[in-house]
Amino acid sequence: MAPLCAGALLCVLCVWECVGASNPSHVDYGGVSLWSDRLLGEPSVMSLNDRLDPRRYQAHNPGSCPNGCFCPIQWPTALYCDQRALTSVPADLPGDTQYLFLQGNNISSLPSSVLAEAPALRWLIVDQNQLEGELLRGPVLQNHTELRYLFANHNRLTAVPQGLPGGLRQLRLAYNQISSLGADAFQHLQNLTVLLLQGNRLQTIPSNSFTGLLALDLLDLGENRFKAVPTYLPPSVQQLYLSGNNFSELGEGSFAGLDRLKYLRLSRCGLQSPGVPLAAFNVSTLVELDLSYNRLAVTPTVPASLQYLYLEANEIQEFKVSSFCQDKGPLSYSRMRILRLDGNKMSYSQLPVDWVYCLRVLHNIFI
């Protein structure tokens, strides 16, 4: 009976499919995993190229299939037009199309007349194309009220698309040429949970650019041109990624107002210990902090609630117990579980003798 139960559990788990940052750039979807829920009938997020014999998934498909696309019988509302060297969006899209995969082509525009043929679109993925300039300035997608995912990573966009429908959940615009955000760029996107803007040319954030983002959970602003932590960030953010910018220092209130922040990435920012105030990370909700590949010489002060701290590849030569515990006692100790100090200028023998009383629930330390 036990093997049967295990097999049944495996079948349930296999209805989920995930593509993450370990895949080649044309399928990394901006470096954040994309989940497909088979229980809801969502299609595979992997390309079908070289995976199946086209005769297998096109045989007996009664629906029309645009030239240059795969139309699998398993997912009758999905069109796989990815990596086909297309220069334009295929015409005559079936009216019931919900999932349109166009990544890895040479498409330079998204005509509203063509997209209007598919009013039920839920996913539109146009990563790795030749989209330029201020795409979607008009209400091209405004009437697509069912649209939930819009991915346009690795293009040449210079502005955030306008007129997007309010039901959008994820907007991924990583690795484009966006240098500024409009005053109300996301005003009506109150349901947006994921916003990827890393790898652009942003330097500042206007005070009301993020107004309206009431449900945003993940915001990636890494690899831009910020000289300081941007202000006016959405207070709902739980995951904030700022790696790859050029911060020489942080302000004491850099993360003030982010009362739900749990995951913070600040790797490869050029941070130095004199520029990191004691209260810089005074966020009681913080669970994970990535400060790897900076120029820190001393362990920074972090909240006792922090569980995962990554300090590898810095210049640390001094370990301060007070960085983790202001007081030590039966109920005063750090909740740290993983601490990485490898690639620094200190060894295990240099740790203070009383560090174990502070980091008493630590699972692993790398040094």
Residue pairs with C-beta under 8 A, 6 or more apart in sequence:
14 38
15 37
15 38
15 39
16 35
16 36
16 37
16 38
17 35
17 36
17 38
17 44
17 45
17 46
18 33
18 34
18 35
18 36
18 45
19 27
19 28
19 29
19 33
19 34
19 45
19 46
20 28
20 31
20 32
20 33
21 28
21 31
21 32
21 33
25 128
25 154
26 83
26 103
26 104
26 127
26 128
26 154
27 46
27 47
27 103
27 104
28 153
29 45
29 125
29 127
29 151
29 153
29 172
30 127
30 151
30 153
30 172
30 173
30 174
30 175
30 196
30 198
30 220
31 174
31 196
31 198
31 220
32 172
32 194
32 196
32 218
32 220
34 45
34 149
35 45
36 42
36 43
36 44
36 45
41 75
42 99
43 72
43 74
43 75
43 77
43 78
43 99
44 75
47 80
47 82
47 83
47 101
47 104
48 57
48 70
48 72
48 80
49 82
49 83
52 72
54 70
57 70
57 71
57 72
57 73
57 74
58 65
58 70
58 71
58 72
58 73
59 73
60 73
61 71
61 72
61 73
61 76
63 71
63 76
63 94
63 96
64 92
64 94
65 71
65 79
65 94
66 79
66 81
66 90
66 91
66 92
66 93
66 94
67 90
68 81
68 84
68 86
68 90
69 79
69 80
69 81
69 84
69 90
70 79
70 80
70 81
71 78
71 79
71 80
72 78
72 80
75 99
76 96
77 94
77 96
77 97
77 98
77 99
77 120
78 97
78 98
78 99
78 100
78 101
79 90
79 93
79 94
79 97
79 99
79 100
79 101
80 101
81 89
81 90
81 100
81 101
81 102
81 105
82 101
82 102
82 103
82 104
82 105
82 125
83 103
83 104
83 105
84 104
84 105
85 105
85 106
86 102
86 105
86 106
86 107
87 105
87 106
87 107
87 108
88 107
88 108
88 109
88 111
88 114
89 102
89 107
89 110
89 111
89 114
89 115
90 114
91 114
91 117
92 117
93 100
93 114
93 115
93 117
93 118
94 117
94 118
95 117
95 118
95 119
95 120
96 120
97 117
97 118
97 120
97 121
98 118
98 120
98 121
98 122
98 123
98 146
99 121
99 122
99 123
100 118
100 121
100 123
100 124
100 125
101 123
101 125
102 124
102 125
102 126
102 129
103 125
103 126
103 127
103 128
103 129
103 151
104 127
104 128
104 129
105 128
105 129
106 129
106 130
107 126
107 129
107 130
107 131
108 129
108 130
108 131
108 132
109 131
109 135
110 126
110 131
110 135
110 136
110 140
112 138
112 139
112 140
115 121
115 124
115 140
115 141
115 144
116 143
119 143
119 144
119 146
120 146
121 141
121 144
121 146
121 147
122 146
122 147
122 148
122 149
123 148
123 149
123 151
124 141
124 147
124 149
124 150
124 151
125 149
125 151
126 151
126 152
126 155
127 151
127 152
127 153
127 154
127 155
127 172
128 153
128 154
128 155
129 152
129 154
129 155
130 155
130 156
131 152
131 155
131 156
131 157
132 155
132 156
132 157
132 158
133 156
133 157
133 158
133 159
134 157
134 158
134 159
134 162
135 152
135 155
135 157
135 159
135 161
136 161
136 162
136 163
136 164
137 159
137 161
137 162
137 163
138 162
138 163
139 163
140 161
140 163
141 147
141 150
141 161
141 163
141 164
141 165
142 163
142 164
142 165
143 165
144 165
145 165
145 166
145 167
146 167
147 164
147 165
147 167
147 168
148 167
148 168
148 169
148 170
149 168
149 169
149 170
149 172
150 161
150 164
150 168
150 170
150 171
150 172
151 170
151 172
152 161
152 172
152 173
152 176
153 172
153 173
153 174
153 175
153 176
153 196
154 174
154 175
154 176
155 175
155 176
156 176
156 177
157 173
157 176
157 177
157 178
158 176
158 177
158 178
158 179
159 178
159 180
159 182
160 171
160 173
160 178
160 181
160 182
160 185
160 186
161 173
162 182
162 185
164 171
164 188
164 189
166 188
166 189
166 190
166 191
167 191
168 189
168 191
168 192
169 191
169 192
169 193
169 194
170 192
170 193
170 194
170 195
171 189
171 192
171 194
171 195
171 196
172 194
172 195
172 196
173 196
173 197
173 200
174 196
174 197
174 198
174 199
174 200
174 220
175 198
175 199
175 200
176 199
176 200
177 200
177 201
178 197
178 200
178 201
178 202
179 200
179 201
179 202
179 203
180 202
180 204
181 202
181 205
181 206
181 209
182 206
182 209
183 206
183 208
183 209
184 208
184 209
184 211
184 212
185 209
185 210
186 192
186 195
186 209
186 210
186 211
186 212
186 213
187 211
187 212
188 212
189 212
189 213
190 212
190 213
190 214
190 215
191 215
192 213
192 215
192 216
193 215
193 216
193 217
193 218
194 216
194 217
194 218
195 213
195 216
195 218
195 219
195 220
196 218
196 220
197 219
197 220
197 221
197 224
198 220
198 221
198 222
198 223
198 224
198 241
198 244
199 222
199 223
199 224
200 223
200 224
201 224
201 225
202 221
202 224
202 225
202 226
203 224
203 225
203 226
203 227
204 226
204 230
205 230
205 231
205 232
205 233
206 232
207 231
207 232
208 232
209 232
210 216
210 232
210 233
210 234
213 234
213 236
214 234
214 236
215 236
216 234
216 236
216 237
217 236
217 237
217 238
217 239
218 237
218 238
218 239
218 241
219 233
219 234
219 237
219 239
219 240
219 241
220 241
221 230
221 240
221 241
221 242
221 245
222 241
222 242
222 243
222 244
222 245
222 265
223 243
223 244
223 245
224 244
224 245
225 245
225 246
226 242
226 245
226 246
226 247
227 245
227 246
227 247
227 248
228 247
228 249
228 251
228 254
229 242
229 247
229 250
229 251
229 254
229 255
233 240
233 257
233 258
235 257
235 258
235 259
235 260
236 260
237 258
237 260
237 261
238 260
238 261
238 262
238 263
239 262
239 263
240 255
240 258
240 261
240 263
240 264
240 265
241 265
242 264
242 265
242 266
242 269
243 265
243 266
243 267
243 268
243 269
243 290
244 267
244 268
244 269
245 269
246 269
246 270
247 266
247 269
247 270
247 271
247 275
248 270
248 271
248 272
248 275
249 271
249 272
249 274
249 275
249 276
250 271
250 275
250 276
250 277
250 280
251 277
251 280
252 277
252 278
252 279
252 280
252 282
254 280
255 261
255 264
255 280
255 281
255 283
258 283
259 283
259 285
260 285
261 283
261 285
261 286
262 285
262 286
262 287
262 288
263 287
263 288
264 281
264 283
264 286
264 288
264 289
264 290
265 290
266 289
266 290
266 291
266 294
267 290
267 291
267 292
267 293
267 294
267 310
268 292
268 293
268 294
269 294
270 294
270 295
271 291
271 294
271 295
271 296
272 294
272 295
272 296
272 297
273 295
273 296
273 297
273 298
273 300
276 296
276 300
278 301
279 301
280 300
280 301
281 289
281 300
281 301
281 302
281 303
281 306
282 303
283 303
284 303
284 305
285 305
286 302
286 303
286 305
286 306
287 305
287 306
287 307
287 308
288 306
288 307
288 308
288 309
288 310
289 302
289 306
289 308
289 309
289 310
290 310
291 300
291 309
291 310
291 311
291 314
292 310
292 311
292 312
292 313
292 314
292 340
293 312
293 313
293 314
294 314
295 314
295 315
296 311
296 314
296 315
296 316
297 314
297 315
297 316
297 317
297 318
298 316
298 317
298 318
298 320
298 323
299 311
299 316
299 318
299 319
299 320
299 323
299 324
299 341
300 323
301 322
301 323
302 309
302 323
302 324
304 324
304 325
304 326
304 332
304 333
304 334
304 335
305 335
306 334
306 335
306 336
307 335
307 336
307 337
307 338
308 336
308 337
308 338
309 336
309 338
309 339
309 340
310 340
311 339
311 340
311 341
311 344
312 340
312 341
312 342
312 343
312 344
312 366
313 342
313 343
313 344
314 343
314 344
315 344
315 345
316 341
316 344
316 345
316 346
317 344
317 345
317 346
317 350
318 346
319 341
319 346
319 350
319 351
319 352
319 355
321 328
321 352
321 354
321 355
321 358
324 334
324 336
324 358
324 359
325 332
325 333
325 334
325 358
325 359
326 332
328 354
328 357
328 358
333 357
333 358
333 359
333 360
333 361
334 358
334 359
334 360
334 361
334 362
335 361
336 359
336 361
336 362
337 361
337 362
337 363
337 364
338 362
338 363
338 364
339 359
339 362
339 364
339 365
339 366
340 365
340 366
341 365
341 366
341 367
342 366
342 367
344 367
346 367
347 367
348 367
351 367
359 365
